[in-house]
Amino acid sequence: MRLGLHRWMCTLAATLSVSGACAGERAAVSEAFVTNQTGDTLSIVELATLKVADTLKIGGKPAGIAMSSDGTRAFVTTPEGKELVVVDAVARRVEKRIKVGGGPLGVAAHPTNGRVYVADWYEHKIFVVDPSAGAITGEVQVGQSPSGLAITPDGRLLLSADRDSNAVSFVDTETNTRIGGVKVGERPFGITLDAAGARAYTANVGSNDVSVIDVASRKLIATVPVGRRPYDVALAGSRAFVTNQYGDSVSVIDLASSKVLKTIEVGDHPEGIEADPAGANVYVACWFDNVLQRIDASTLAITGEAAVGDGPRAFGLFLR
């Protein structure tokens, strides 16, 4: 199976395809870093104008994306290149390339200690990387085919959406050990934590729903049906926004009632999704239309779009 074609993710996450991320408090954002998998590039979009300010050549079919807590670095996974690519987000250049496993996908950055966590689809583990040293410093065995990753705001706990185990793993980041897990829907792919680190949300591509997890008790507390092949989840205010790949739509969930309020028609094959820190706008990468769309989180209207590279995935946290 080739890792670089779009069907690699669509078939794997829907064989039947990161946000791999935590919604902790951050400063206002001004740019989006969008991984373009079939284009082998990273589009840097100015949010004020929705124009591409720069395009970086990445190679290796880039998919996952995470930002350092200070916004100075972007971390990109390349499933075909088998690398974690460290990008200087300020200078807009590739800083270094670190070989990681056999199929790196989801990625998350620790909020304080500088470590980066990379989910390896084929080796069923999470690699712990020191990006400054350019070295792997640890690894954690988790479930089958880990995809999205999310880390609590205090950095103590890492959650992994283990797609082929239909489960989420809990990892202690101090000891780099798996300390538990919880069963969720079928084929969880993207995973997102709320700002308090109290609840986690998985997009389950196999069962067309979202699982809601109470992190403290490690229990499934709700299941919300959404559209076809949900890929990832973003949180804005009292709502969750879920990309439905095969539905060309975003499901909007009321978090208090765990009910779908509205389904928004978006571009062809929406995948990565993230809300800005203020919860005012939600940004969606649409694979086949090669665009990043902006949704007003209050009115639920599409208010603009940016033309990006070929096959935008933006799987993870891509705003800075």
N, C-alpha and C positions, 0 to 999 in steps of 0.2 A: 504494500500500500504506500503510495507517495504521500508525503506529509505536506507538500507545498500547494496542492490544488485546493480550491474551495471545498470540494467534496470531502477532503480529509476531515475538516471540522464538521461539515454538515452531516457527513455520514457517521463520524464518530459520535458527535453530540446528538445525532438523530438516527442512527444506523437503521439504526432501525432500518449536529452540526456535526481582562480583564483588565456592584461590580466588584470582579474579584476584589473586594475591597471593604474598607471600613469608612464610615461616614463621619469620622471625627472632625473636630473643629479645625478649620483652616482659614487662611486669609482669603480675601477676594481673589478671584481668578481672572486672567485676561487672555489665556491661550488654551487651545486644545491640541494635544499631540496624538494624532490618529495613525495607527498602524494600518498600512495597506498591504494585505498579504499577497495577493497576486501581483501587485506592482512592485513588491520588494522595497517599499519606501516608507518613510514617516512624514506625514503632512503636518506642518505647524500652522494652525489656523488662529488668526486674530479674532477673538470673540466679538469685539466691538463692531467690526466691519464684516465679519464672516467671509474673510478673504484669506487665502493661503499666503503666509508670509515667507515660508521657506519649505523646502523639501529635501530630506536627507536620504541618501541611499543606504539601506540597511542590509538587504540580501537575506537569504535563508528563510523567506516567507514569514515575515514578522507577524505576530498575533497578539501576545499578551503585552500589557503596559502597566507600569506603576510609576508613581512619583515619589521622590524623597520628601520628607516632611517639610523641608525648607524650600522645596520647589526648584532647587538648582540642578537636580539630576532626574533624568527619565531612565527607566529600566525596561528594556524591550526583550521579549523572548522570540527566538527564531526556531520553530520546530524542525525545519529542514536543515538549518545551519547548526543546530544543537548548541546554541550559544545564548548567553545573557549579554546583550549589548548595552553598555553604559553610555548614555548620551549626556553631554554637557548642555543642559536646557537653556542656559543663559547665552553661551557662545554659539549654540546650535551646531554642534559638531559631535561626531562619534568619539568618545574618550577612550574606550577600550572594549575588547571582546573577550568573554570568559566562556570556555567550553563547559557545558553543563549537561550531563546525562544523555539520554537517547531520544527524548521528545519533550523538551521544555515547553510549557504552555502557560498556565496561570502564574502570576507573580504578585508579590506584596512586599512593601517596604516597612520595616520596623519604624515606629514613630520617634524613637530616641537613640537607639544604639547603632544605627547605620547598616544593620544587616538587611539582606534581601533574601526572600524565600521564593523558591522556584519549584512549581509542581511538575514532575516528570511523568508524562502520560504512560510511557512504556515500562519504566522501571518501578512504577507504583510507589514512589517516594517523593519526599520534599527535600530539596537541597538547600542548605544554608550557605549563603555566599557573602563574603566580605568584598564589596565592590572596589574599595580603595586598594586593597592588596591584590585584587584580581584572583581570589582563591576561594575554593569551596572549604568551609570550615566545619561542616557537619551534615548529617542527613537523618531523615526520619521516615521509617516505613509506615505507610498509611494504607488506605483501601485501594481498590483497583481503579486505575486510570484517573488520578486526581486531576481536576480541571481548575475551577476557580478557587482563589484563596482570599481570606479576609482576616484581618488582625484587629484585636480590640484596641480601643484608644490608649489604654495604658501599656499596650505591647506585651502583656503577659500571656495572651492566649491567641493561637493561630487556628483558624478553621479551614478545613479543606473539603471541597465538594468532590467526593469520590464517585465518579459517574457510574462505573460498572459494578459498584457495590451497593448502589442505591442508598448511600449513607453519607454522613458528614463526620469527619474525624476532628477531634480536639487535641491540640498539641501545646504542651507547656514549652514556651520559648526560652525559658531559663535553662532547662535541662535537655531540650530538644528530644522530648519523648512524647509519644501518643498516650494520652491519659484517658481516652474514652471516645465514644461515638454515639450517634443517633441515626436511626433509619428515617429516611424521608421518602419523597416520591420517586418515580422511576427516572433514572438517568439525570441526576442533578448536575448542572453545568456551571452557571454563574452563582456566586454567593455574595451577599452583602450584609453588613452589620449596621445597626443604627448607631447614632452618635454616642449613646451611653454604653454601647457594647452589650446591651441587655437582650436584644433579639436579633436573630439571623434569618435571612430569607434566601431560599434557593429556588432557582428557575429549573424546573424538571422537564426536560425535553421529551421524555418518554411518556409521561402521564398528563402532559398539558396542564400543569398546575404549579402553584408556588407553595412551598412548605415554610411554615413559620416556626422557629425554634426558640424556646426559652433557654438562654445560654447558661444561666446559673444552675438550673436543674437538669440541663441537657435533655430536654424533652420536647417532642413535637406537640405544639399547642393548637395549630390550625393548618388547614389545607384549603387553598383558594383556587378554583378552576379559572384558567385564563385562556388565551388563544392557542393556536397551533405552534408547537415546538418553541416554547419560551426559552430564551437564551440567557438573559441577565436581568438584574433588578437595580433600580435606582430609587433613592428615598428623597422626598422633598416635602417638608412640613409634615402634614398628617396623611400623606399619600405615598404609595409605592407605584413606580412606573416599570412595566415589564415589557421587554421586546419580544414579540411573537414572530419568529423567523418566517414561518410558512403562512402566517396570517397577514403579513405586511401591515402590522399594526402594533400599537402599544396599549396594553391593558392598564387602567388606572384603578388602583385598589385603595379603598378607605381603610386605614390601618386600625381604626377603632372597632369597626364592625367586621373586618376581613371580607368585605364585599366589593365586587367590581362596580365602580361608579360609571365608567365610560370606557369605550374602546376607540382609540384614535387611529385613523388611517394614516400611515406614514409611507416612506419609500419602500422599495423592493428589498425584502430580506433584511430587516433591521437586526442588528446584533449588539455591539457595545452601547452602553447607555450610562450617563452620569449626570447628576444634578450639581449645580453650582452651590457653594457653601451657604449662600443666603436662601436657597430653596426657591429662587425666582424662576429659573429656567432649567430645562432638562435637555441634554444633547444626545442625539441618537445617530449612530453610524449605520448607513444602509448599504449593504454589500453590492447589490446589483446595480443600484443607481449611482454609486460612487459619490455619495454626498453625506455630509454631516448636517442633520436637521436640528432646529431649535424649537422646543415646545415651551410655551408659557405655562408654568406650573399651576397658576391660578385659573386662567381662562381655558386651559387645555387646547389652545389653538397653536398651530404651527406658525411661527413668526419669522422664519427665515431659514436659509440653508447655504452651505458652503460646498463648492465642488472640490473634492479631494482626489486622492490617487485611486488606483484600481484595486477593488476588493477591500474596502475599509472594514476592519474588524474591531479595533479599539476595545479589546477585551481586558477590562480592569479600570483603574483610575487614570484618566488621561487629561484631566484639567489641571492647569497651574496658573 
